[in-house]
């Protein structure tokens, strides 16, 4: 079975119409899934790094000016 490729570009003559075989379609789909899985791994890593950086910044801020934070917490 062949699957036509649709594009958002409706200008005539911009791209020749191509068709994918079922095997090519599934290969491209698998590549997209792999890319998405890798992106999710990177996003989790970035989220963890952001959390650690926030903790470090808080620790540094408290060690540099502990009285300022203590006054805010009391009030």
Secondary structure, DSSP 8 states (H G I E B T S, - for coil): -EEE---S---TTSS---EEEHHHHHHHHHHHHHHHHHHHHHHHHHHHHHHHHHHHHHHHHHHH-HHHHHHHHH-
